[in-house]
Amino acid sequence: MIQTRQLAFAYAGGTELLFPDVEVAGGGVLLLRGASGSGKSTWLAIAAGLLA
């Protein structure tokens, strides 16, 4: 299961990303889509524990 609540991230340059709440049950599928620079890779890095 993946679950995020009130997830946010700010880069040193001041760009702040606010992410929607997400809940995916075990065996579920998550689709991330959005424009370039919208934070898809950042969300994945946070969820994987690579960014704090």
KEDOZA-530764 format. One record per residue: chain; x, y, z of N, C-alpha, C in turn. Coordinates in steps of 0.02 Angstrom, whole numbers, plus 50000, padded with zeros to 5 digits. Layout:
REC mol  n.xx  n.yy  n.zz ca.xx ca.yy ca.zz  c.xx  c.yy  c.zz
REC   A     X     Y     Z     X     Y     Z     X     Y     Z
...
# end
This chain:
REC mol  n.xx  n.yy  n.zz ca.xx ca.yy ca.zz  c.xx  c.yy  c.zz
REC   A 50042 49941 50000 50000 50000 50000 50044 50062 50000
REC   A 50024 50110 49961 50057 50176 49960 50005 50227 49982
REC   A 50024 50268 50030 49977 50320 50053 50016 50383 50070
REC   A 49995 50438 50043 50025 50503 50060 49970 50551 50080
REC   A 49985 50594 50128 49938 50645 50152 49977 50710 50161
REC   A 49951 50763 50135 49979 50830 50141 50054 50831 50123
REC   A 50071 50799 50068 50140 50794 50046 50160 50859 50009
REC   A 50216 50887 50029 50241 50948 49998 50317 50945 49995
REC   A 50346 50982 49949 50419 50984 49942 50438 51053 49917
REC   A 50493 51080 49943 50517 51145 49920 50590 51138 49899
REC   A 50606 51162 49840 50675 51163 49817 50711 51223 49847
REC   A 50777 51221 49849 50817 51275 49878 50803 51342 49843
REC   A 50788 51340 49779 50774 51401 49741 50706 51432 49757
REC   A 50666 51398 49797 50602 51426 49817 50541 51395 49784
REC   A 50551 51352 49734 50494 51320 49702 50463 51270 49750
REC   A 50398 51278 49764 50363 51234 49811 50312 51193 49773
REC   A 50312 51128 49787 50264 51082 49756 50218 51055 49810
REC   A 50153 51059 49798 50102 51031 49843 50068 50975 49805
REC   A 50066 50915 49834 50040 50856 49800 49973 50836 49829
REC   A 49929 50808 49787 49865 50783 49812 49874 50721 49855
REC   A 49827 50708 49899 49828 50646 49939 49820 50587 49893
REC   A 49858 50533 49907 49857 50474 49865 49851 50412 49909
REC   A 49810 50364 49888 49806 50299 49921 49797 50246 49867
REC   A 49845 50199 49866 49844 50144 49818 49849 50079 49857
REC   A 49800 50036 49851 49800 49972 49886 49853 49926 49857
REC   A 49875 49877 49897 49923 49828 49873 49899 49795 49809
REC   A 49943 49790 49760 49925 49761 49696 49892 49811 49650
REC   A 49881 49872 49674 49849 49924 49634 49898 49956 49586
REC   A 49872 49998 49543 49913 50033 49493 49905 50108 49503
REC   A 49959 50144 49497 49959 50217 49504 49984 50247 49439
REC   A 49947 50293 49411 49968 50329 49351 49982 50401 49370
REC   A 50043 50423 49357 50062 50493 49367 50067 50526 49299
REC   A 50030 50580 49290 50036 50616 49228 50033 50691 49242
REC   A 50064 50728 49199 50064 50800 49207 50116 50830 49160
REC   A 50115 50895 49157 50161 50931 49114 50233 50924 49139
REC   A 50280 50939 49096 50350 50939 49114 50360 50988 49171
REC   A 50395 50966 49223 50409 51009 49281 50354 51012 49333
REC   A 50303 50969 49326 50247 50971 49373 50259 50932 49437
REC   A 50314 50893 49440 50331 50859 49502 50321 50784 49504
REC   A 50311 50753 49446 50300 50680 49444 50361 50642 49471
REC   A 50419 50657 49447 50480 50623 49470 50496 50641 49542
REC   A 50481 50702 49562 50492 50722 49632 50447 50682 49678
REC   A 50383 50674 49659 50336 50635 49700 50363 50563 49708
REC   A 50385 50533 49653 50412 50465 49657 50473 50461 49702
REC   A 50518 50510 49697 50578 50510 49739 50560 50517 49813
REC   A 50511 50559 49829 50489 50566 49898 50458 50501 49922
REC   A 50413 50472 49883 50380 50409 49902 50430 50353 49911
REC   A 50484 50353 49873 50536 50301 49879 50585 50316 49936
REC   A 50579 50374 49968 50623 50391 50022 50689 50421 50001
REC   A 50694 50442 49938 50756 50470 49913 50763 50545 49928
REC   A 50707 50578 49939 50707 50649 49958 50669 50655 50024
REC   A 50689 50702 50065 50654 50713 50128 50635 50786 50136
# end
